[in-house]
Amino acid sequence: MTPAKRKITVLPGDGIGPEVVDSALAIIKATDIDLEFEKCEAGARVFQKGIATGIPKETIQSIERNKVVLKGPLETPIGYGNRSANVTLRALFETYGNIRPVRELPGVQTAFTGRALDIVIVRENVEDLYAGIEYMQTPGVAESLKLISCEGCEKIVRLAFSYAVAEGRKAVHCATKSNILKLTEGLLQHTFEEIAPQYPQITSKHILIDNAAHQLAMRPEQFDVIVTTNMNGDILSDLTSGLTGGLGFAPSANIGNDVSIFEAVHGSAPDIAGKNKANPTALILSAAMMLRHLGEGKAANDVEQAVLVTLESGVRTSDMMGTEKPAGTSEFAQAVISNLGKTSKLSPRKKYNKVDLPPYHAGVNAVPAKSRRLAGLDVYIESTMEPVQLAAALDESMSSSPLRLEMITNRGAIVFPSSGRQVSLVDHYRCRFVLRDGVTRLGDEEILSLLSTVGHSHRWMHVEKLQEFDGQAAYSKSQI
Ligand code: NAP
């Protein structure tokens, strides 16, 4: 019996998606590997049919069967649908690691030409602000939750080091905003510093994200692999694609334990859709990453080299600097097909080894603490009172509580006790209550009683417990 052909799920997507995906498929078909493509719907037309996720059930089933997806960009509709179909796909299949490599390409003129840039952004892909957990706390104040887990940090850091080892790279930078966001961004930095010694062959260094952006614009050649959180990685990887020729050249892989999705970094570019103008390089290079992931290393290298030879020979799409007679999307793809089997003179074949993916930890992952204590709570209150009046009212109503009011902040600034500085106030206060001297224990009963007391005279909308784990405060101290 002949073995069944390997299948992948193909999502042509929106805007320029179908054009660039067709280019990549034509090139894969021209290699000697035998793949079957299962084309499925996702994106704008699906939203229009009233499917709020933008991804129909049949597409989800196809991905579950095939495990590997080649995907065009999906438009995020404004005004209908719940959230981005891209974010939903990443979350649904837990593609926790987004790998976005860029390098200097022959014939692609940029401000950095001649500096041999070869940088990979490894971006955490499911947690952080992109989980999109948002609330209007008051009609005038919005909240977004930035949740970062030890498990998520460990997986992305290990993926970054494994990727660096597989490609024989020399250095991994971890870029965070841990100086301000000490707990969330700090968790990635601490995890990185704990894991880095396990990879002694790789130089490791932490860098603040704002400095990383500056250094990337000034001396990008100092970077090799950069691991970072979700939103930072999204922004930084658009920046790195700009260094090497633009979005038309930036491929990516969304790596999961079970399913992996390969797509260009760019979106649906509606302004050039349907005009045979889009640069298909990013999607073709994403397809090469997919072939490598499927264990088809030779075909992957052949496709990558054919792209390099094509660029070297001066075939250019209209997005490339200094292009007088641009090739259309389909002409570019045909040129790549005609160059299959050739090797670039300027950019020789690279050695790629299999990336060892971090192990999947089944079940509920928990980080134990030897001791826990509740030190108080922050209650968020909507009020038009001045801070001093609010403090007096809260103090008075709580005279018999084991908790006392310690401070009140407004838009992050301490407004009680007053520093005397002028603050632009809104009707949204964070009121911190801590245990009175001599009180050692705070239970749910006391918390509920405090909320009930506060709720008699004020509108409260959010509560955070001030926890201590192993004797360490597990909350941010007030800054100003
Ligand atoms: P975009 O689609 O990436 O396009 C921005 C601009 O970059 C385009 O107008 C075009 O510039 C240029 N460009 C992008 N890809 C190109 C290519 N292959 N060839 C030539 N030029 C290319 O970003 P956007 O306009 O912000 O987003 C449009 C839609 O795509 C939105 O709905 C967004 O949510 C979605 N999106 C999806 C994904 C995804 O599916 N992963 C990612 C990002 C955005 P010129 O003006 O120079 O022609």
Boltz pocket constraint, residues with backbone or C-beta under 6 A from the ligand:
constraints:
  - pocket:
      binder: B
      contacts: [[A, 16], [A, 20], [A, 72], [A, 73], [A, 74], [A, 75], [A, 76], [A, 77], [A, 86], [A, 247], [A, 248], [A, 263], [A, 264], [A, 265], [A, 266], [A, 267], [A, 268], [A, 269], [A, 270], [A, 271], [A, 272], [A, 277], [A, 278], [A, 279], [A, 280], [A, 282], [A, 319]]
      max_distance: 6.0
